[in-house]
Amino acid sequence: MSLEVEKEKKNDNILVSTLSMMRQAIDFANLSPDVYEHLKTPMRFVEVGIPVEMEDGSTKVFTGYRCQHNNVFGPYKGGLRYHPDVTSDSIKALSMWMTLKCSLVGVPFGGGKGAIVCDSQRLTLKERERMTRSYVRSLGSILGPEIDIPAPDIFTDAQVMAWIADEYSNNMREPSFGVVTGKPLAVGGCVGRNEATGRGCFFVAREAAQAYKIPFENSRIAIQGFGNVGSNAAKLFAAEGCPVIAVSDISGGVYKEEGLDIDKLIRHVNETGFVKGFSGGEAISNENLLSVNCDILLPAALENQITGSNAHDIKAKIVVEAANGPTTPEADQILKENNILVVPDILANSGGVTVSYFEWVQNNYGFSWDLSTVNKHLQDKMVEAFRNVYGYYCENCIGSDMRTGAYMYSIMRLAEAMHYRGWLRNGIYA
Ligand code: NAD
């Protein structure tokens, strides 16, 4: 089995399930087959070799991808991921989710995603910098503030974005920091961007609890993944009086019935790099985290974590998909049968791209907002998006699930824009 095929298997090919979900939503909404025709294939997909001079003087050529799925609403937008398990198909699926996410939350961007296949934690800082700059040079003119705007994702951060902004600006011979979002404040970043995805998850979790008629205050939270999204969401839940009873990362997890001390846990992770070894709770496995007795579960790590083999064990009443694609289609079916509300990724984690949009707007007109303005606009956007999607789902998709509702709602908006741009010669509907 080739490495790519092996990885696809591990990834439970999320491209196949995304395409099937899009097709189903288009059929349910009675949209023209031409809508699927436009959405099934990215407008551009590039694979590049990225030569990097390593610390020992050798040269290593990494594989990089950039997928530009659809730009009917505006420039392509989406994260850049550094991970050894990335495949071309997973990047295509992730870019499609970005298209759906931007449409759903109403920001004028299209969908994009990029990656470098690498074990970035094994690279030195210098190697990471050289690799990032080499990636920008390899992509050349297909990036740009009005063309395609990357942002942080797994194992990339504000520093990586700053290198991209610098390399791009050098190539353009002018400062052009709007080419990326999620930058440090010193080079045109936006206050609150770092926490935005976790904060957005918190807002939709609160809305979901209200819609599903479970008391939000004191609800018990479990979070898989304690990186940017998971740890920021944990802080907000804890601050609002919702005990975070279990947390895990790649190293394992911790559990405490009365709620973990999140500030202490964050200090521990900053010092040791991992959740494992935290003395303020008992150790649990990653698998056990998913099945703890909680009210709201946030998968905030990777794709395909809730599967046909563990979905039956989930006791949460609501699953808020902080990560992209954490639930397989088989698991979706089981959760639906067990009456568990799944707030789909394209809604739940859209806080990141929403504040990225705020950052891009501020870069464009050269003025910075304060934190309360950013958070207020974020809250308004997330609450509005949740209510729109949940309302649409309740009206049109009873018997189905909220993911189908979210896909239908989002694709309807895309279809309308395609229609006005003249991409659907036979009309919007079948
Ligand atoms: P991150 O790299 O900061 O954190 C990832 C976390 O997941 C780490 O704690 C890591 O240890 C953990 N993890 C990795 N493999 C795991 C495993 N097998 N089991 C349990 N934990 C594991 O990444 P992030 O930015 O927090 O992103 C997390 C998810 O959220 C991803 O799916 C990403 O695509 C999605 N997302 C992120 C943003 C953003 O703004 N950062 C926006 C939208 C969606």
Boltz pocket constraint, residues with backbone or C-beta under 6 A from the ligand:
constraints:
  - pocket:
      binder: B
      contacts: [[A, 152], [A, 153], [A, 154], [A, 155], [A, 156], [A, 193], [A, 194], [A, 197], [A, 224], [A, 225], [A, 226], [A, 227], [A, 228], [A, 229], [A, 230], [A, 248], [A, 249], [A, 250], [A, 251], [A, 286], [A, 300], [A, 301], [A, 302], [A, 303], [A, 322], [A, 323], [A, 324], [A, 349], [A, 350], [A, 352], [A, 353]]
      max_distance: 6.0
